[in-house]
Amino acid sequence: MRKYILSIFCIILSLSFFLLATSGKKIGHLKTVARVSTPIKPSYDAYAKSLYNQVHLKDSGLTYPVFEKALTGYYNLKEAGRLSEHALLSIADFDQKSTRKRLYVLDLSKKRIVLNTWVAHGQRSGEDETVTFSNQNDSYSSSIGFYVTGEEYVGAHGRSLRLDGMDAGYNDNARMRSIVIHGAPYVSQGTIEALGRLGRSQGCPAVNPKLSDQLISAMGEGSVLFINKSAEKYASRYLDEKQAALAALPALNNNTDQGQFHMD
């Protein structure tokens, strides 16, 4: 009798292990399928458009394609560990003429424009509109692409903020060229009225001196500046939308929880 009961117990025990192992395999398979089938890219596009609308960037003159490029670079730089915890995203849109307020400083976490103002381009990049760019020293030209803000210092233009170019061949000579954010008196309404355009720098994204302290304090070290010119031939490792979408997952999930859009 004891042998009979022991045999039954062994059979039940073996069956339990089999069912447990089979169940574990099924659960693992379901997790894999769910992970592969999640449409991250469409959700990232929806998030970018939602953010663009919430910040009212169209009303400020910034087009969606320019914003989307800048946002993609922001998340890729963040994923690469280049940014501070509270990094801002700034966009100097050189598709627009210098008489336009074409610098946009954005706080993505609070979904708001921190600053929208004039920004100068380099002397040899054009008159009112930018037409040429250079990464070379003493070119007196602007350089397109992604930058990350470095340390601040006090120089010939007062309080200034260093910039490190992130795009090889496009702006990676920025520090050698002393391309920095600083205030300049030629960035003003008075200059526009006198010349029909802003004054021009030696390649720096100069701003009005009354706003330079505010801008430098807001950006700090480890924020993003994207200088855009859509007509220029430009490629960047930081324009990988797939990687940006993965880096933006916490923001996507937050927007989904708030019911701002749905992950199809």
Secondary structure as a PSIPRED ss2 file (coil, helix, strand):
# PSIPRED VFORMAT (PSIPRED V4.0)

   1 M C   1.000  0.000  0.000
   2 R H   0.000  1.000  0.000
   3 K H   0.000  1.000  0.000
   4 Y H   0.000  1.000  0.000
   5 I H   0.000  1.000  0.000
   6 L H   0.000  1.000  0.000
   7 S H   0.000  1.000  0.000
   8 I H   0.000  1.000  0.000
   9 F H   0.000  1.000  0.000
  10 C H   0.000  1.000  0.000
  11 I H   0.000  1.000  0.000
  12 I H   0.000  1.000  0.000
  13 L H   0.000  1.000  0.000
  14 S H   0.000  1.000  0.000
  15 L H   0.000  1.000  0.000
  16 S H   0.000  1.000  0.000
  17 F H   0.000  1.000  0.000
  18 F H   0.000  1.000  0.000
  19 L H   0.000  1.000  0.000
  20 L H   0.000  1.000  0.000
  21 A H   0.000  1.000  0.000
  22 T H   0.000  1.000  0.000
  23 S H   0.000  1.000  0.000
  24 G H   0.000  1.000  0.000
  25 K H   0.000  1.000  0.000
  26 K H   0.000  1.000  0.000
  27 I H   0.000  1.000  0.000
  28 G H   0.000  1.000  0.000
  29 H H   0.000  1.000  0.000
  30 L H   0.000  1.000  0.000
  31 K H   0.000  1.000  0.000
  32 T H   0.000  1.000  0.000
  33 V H   0.000  1.000  0.000
  34 A H   0.000  1.000  0.000
  35 R H   0.000  1.000  0.000
  36 V H   0.000  1.000  0.000
  37 S H   0.000  1.000  0.000
  38 T C   1.000  0.000  0.000
  39 P C   1.000  0.000  0.000
  40 I H   0.000  1.000  0.000
  41 K H   0.000  1.000  0.000
  42 P H   0.000  1.000  0.000
  43 S H   0.000  1.000  0.000
  44 Y H   0.000  1.000  0.000
  45 D H   0.000  1.000  0.000
  46 A H   0.000  1.000  0.000
  47 Y H   0.000  1.000  0.000
  48 A H   0.000  1.000  0.000
  49 K H   0.000  1.000  0.000
  50 S H   0.000  1.000  0.000
  51 L H   0.000  1.000  0.000
  52 Y H   0.000  1.000  0.000
  53 N H   0.000  1.000  0.000
  54 Q H   0.000  1.000  0.000
  55 V C   1.000  0.000  0.000
  56 H C   1.000  0.000  0.000
  57 L C   1.000  0.000  0.000
  58 K C   1.000  0.000  0.000
  59 D C   1.000  0.000  0.000
  60 S C   1.000  0.000  0.000
  61 G C   1.000  0.000  0.000
  62 L C   1.000  0.000  0.000
  63 T C   1.000  0.000  0.000
  64 Y H   0.000  1.000  0.000
  65 P H   0.000  1.000  0.000
  66 V H   0.000  1.000  0.000
  67 F H   0.000  1.000  0.000
  68 E H   0.000  1.000  0.000
  69 K H   0.000  1.000  0.000
  70 A H   0.000  1.000  0.000
  71 L H   0.000  1.000  0.000
  72 T H   0.000  1.000  0.000
  73 G H   0.000  1.000  0.000
  74 Y H   0.000  1.000  0.000
  75 Y H   0.000  1.000  0.000
  76 N H   0.000  1.000  0.000
  77 L H   0.000  1.000  0.000
  78 K H   0.000  1.000  0.000
  79 E H   0.000  1.000  0.000
  80 A C   1.000  0.000  0.000
  81 G C   1.000  0.000  0.000
  82 R C   1.000  0.000  0.000
  83 L C   1.000  0.000  0.000
  84 S C   1.000  0.000  0.000
  85 E C   1.000  0.000  0.000
  86 H C   1.000  0.000  0.000
  87 A C   1.000  0.000  0.000
  88 L C   1.000  0.000  0.000
  89 L E   0.000  0.000  1.000
  90 S E   0.000  0.000  1.000
  91 I E   0.000  0.000  1.000
  92 A E   0.000  0.000  1.000
  93 D E   0.000  0.000  1.000
  94 F C   1.000  0.000  0.000
  95 D C   1.000  0.000  0.000
  96 Q C   1.000  0.000  0.000
  97 K C   1.000  0.000  0.000
  98 S C   1.000  0.000  0.000
  99 T C   1.000  0.000  0.000
 100 R C   1.000  0.000  0.000
 101 K C   1.000  0.000  0.000
 102 R C   1.000  0.000  0.000
 103 L E   0.000  0.000  1.000
 104 Y E   0.000  0.000  1.000
 105 V E   0.000  0.000  1.000
 106 L E   0.000  0.000  1.000
 107 D E   0.000  0.000  1.000
 108 L C   1.000  0.000  0.000
 109 S C   1.000  0.000  0.000
 110 K C   1.000  0.000  0.000
 111 K C   1.000  0.000  0.000
 112 R E   0.000  0.000  1.000
 113 I E   0.000  0.000  1.000
 114 V E   0.000  0.000  1.000
 115 L E   0.000  0.000  1.000
 116 N E   0.000  0.000  1.000
 117 T E   0.000  0.000  1.000
 118 W C   1.000  0.000  0.000
 119 V C   1.000  0.000  0.000
 120 A C   1.000  0.000  0.000
 121 H C   1.000  0.000  0.000
 122 G E   0.000  0.000  1.000
 123 Q H   0.000  1.000  0.000
 124 R H   0.000  1.000  0.000
 125 S H   0.000  1.000  0.000
 126 G C   1.000  0.000  0.000
 127 E C   1.000  0.000  0.000
 128 D C   1.000  0.000  0.000
 129 E C   1.000  0.000  0.000
 130 T C   1.000  0.000  0.000
 131 V C   1.000  0.000  0.000
 132 T C   1.000  0.000  0.000
 133 F C   1.000  0.000  0.000
 134 S C   1.000  0.000  0.000
 135 N C   1.000  0.000  0.000
 136 Q C   1.000  0.000  0.000
 137 N C   1.000  0.000  0.000
 138 D C   1.000  0.000  0.000
 139 S C   1.000  0.000  0.000
 140 Y C   1.000  0.000  0.000
 141 S C   1.000  0.000  0.000
 142 S C   1.000  0.000  0.000
 143 S C   1.000  0.000  0.000
 144 I C   1.000  0.000  0.000
 145 G E   0.000  0.000  1.000
 146 F E   0.000  0.000  1.000
 147 Y E   0.000  0.000  1.000
 148 V E   0.000  0.000  1.000
 149 T E   0.000  0.000  1.000
 150 G E   0.000  0.000  1.000
 151 E E   0.000  0.000  1.000
 152 E E   0.000  0.000  1.000
 153 Y E   0.000  0.000  1.000
 154 V E   0.000  0.000  1.000
 155 G E   0.000  0.000  1.000
 156 A C   1.000  0.000  0.000
 157 H C   1.000  0.000  0.000
 158 G E   0.000  0.000  1.000
 159 R E   0.000  0.000  1.000
 160 S E   0.000  0.000  1.000
 161 L E   0.000  0.000  1.000
 162 R E   0.000  0.000  1.000
 163 L E   0.000  0.000  1.000
 164 D E   0.000  0.000  1.000
 165 G E   0.000  0.000  1.000
 166 M C   1.000  0.000  0.000
 167 D C   1.000  0.000  0.000
 168 A C   1.000  0.000  0.000
 169 G C   1.000  0.000  0.000
 170 Y C   1.000  0.000  0.000
 171 N C   1.000  0.000  0.000
 172 D C   1.000  0.000  0.000
 173 N C   1.000  0.000  0.000
 174 A C   1.000  0.000  0.000
 175 R C   1.000  0.000  0.000
 176 M C   1.000  0.000  0.000
 177 R C   1.000  0.000  0.000
 178 S C   1.000  0.000  0.000
 179 I C   1.000  0.000  0.000
 180 V E   0.000  0.000  1.000
 181 I E   0.000  0.000  1.000
 182 H C   1.000  0.000  0.000
 183 G E   0.000  0.000  1.000
 184 A C   1.000  0.000  0.000
 185 P C   1.000  0.000  0.000
 186 Y C   1.000  0.000  0.000
 187 V C   1.000  0.000  0.000
 188 S C   1.000  0.000  0.000
 189 Q H   0.000  1.000  0.000
 190 G H   0.000  1.000  0.000
 191 T H   0.000  1.000  0.000
 192 I H   0.000  1.000  0.000
 193 E H   0.000  1.000  0.000
 194 A H   0.000  1.000  0.000
 195 L H   0.000  1.000  0.000
 196 G C   1.000  0.000  0.000
 197 R C   1.000  0.000  0.000
 198 L C   1.000  0.000  0.000
 199 G C   1.000  0.000  0.000
 200 R C   1.000  0.000  0.000
 201 S E   0.000  0.000  1.000
 202 Q C   1.000  0.000  0.000
 203 G C   1.000  0.000  0.000
 204 C C   1.000  0.000  0.000
 205 P C   1.000  0.000  0.000
 206 A C   1.000  0.000  0.000
 207 V E   0.000  0.000  1.000
 208 N C   1.000  0.000  0.000
 209 P H   0.000  1.000  0.000
 210 K H   0.000  1.000  0.000
 211 L H   0.000  1.000  0.000
 212 S H   0.000  1.000  0.000
 213 D H   0.000  1.000  0.000
 214 Q H   0.000  1.000  0.000
 215 L H   0.000  1.000  0.000
 216 I H   0.000  1.000  0.000
 217 S H   0.000  1.000  0.000
 218 A H   0.000  1.000  0.000
 219 M H   0.000  1.000  0.000
 220 G C   1.000  0.000  0.000
 221 E C   1.000  0.000  0.000
 222 G C   1.000  0.000  0.000
 223 S C   1.000  0.000  0.000
 224 V E   0.000  0.000  1.000
 225 L E   0.000  0.000  1.000
 226 F E   0.000  0.000  1.000
 227 I E   0.000  0.000  1.000
 228 N E   0.000  0.000  1.000
 229 K C   1.000  0.000  0.000
 230 S C   1.000  0.000  0.000
 231 A C   1.000  0.000  0.000
 232 E C   1.000  0.000  0.000
 233 K C   1.000  0.000  0.000
 234 Y C   1.000  0.000  0.000
 235 A C   1.000  0.000  0.000
 236 S C   1.000  0.000  0.000
 237 R H   0.000  1.000  0.000
 238 Y H   0.000  1.000  0.000
 239 L H   0.000  1.000  0.000
 240 D C   1.000  0.000  0.000
 241 E H   0.000  1.000  0.000
 242 K H   0.000  1.000  0.000
 243 Q H   0.000  1.000  0.000
 244 A H   0.000  1.000  0.000
 245 A H   0.000  1.000  0.000
 246 L H   0.000  1.000  0.000
 247 A H   0.000  1.000  0.000
 248 A C   1.000  0.000  0.000
 249 L H   0.000  1.000  0.000
 250 P H   0.000  1.000  0.000
 251 A H   0.000  1.000  0.000
 252 L H   0.000  1.000  0.000
 253 N H   0.000  1.000  0.000
 254 N H   0.000  1.000  0.000
 255 N H   0.000  1.000  0.000
 256 T H   0.000  1.000  0.000
 257 D H   0.000  1.000  0.000
 258 Q C   1.000  0.000  0.000
 259 G C   1.000  0.000  0.000
 260 Q C   1.000  0.000  0.000
 261 F C   1.000  0.000  0.000
 262 H C   1.000  0.000  0.000
 263 M C   1.000  0.000  0.000
 264 D C   1.000  0.000  0.000
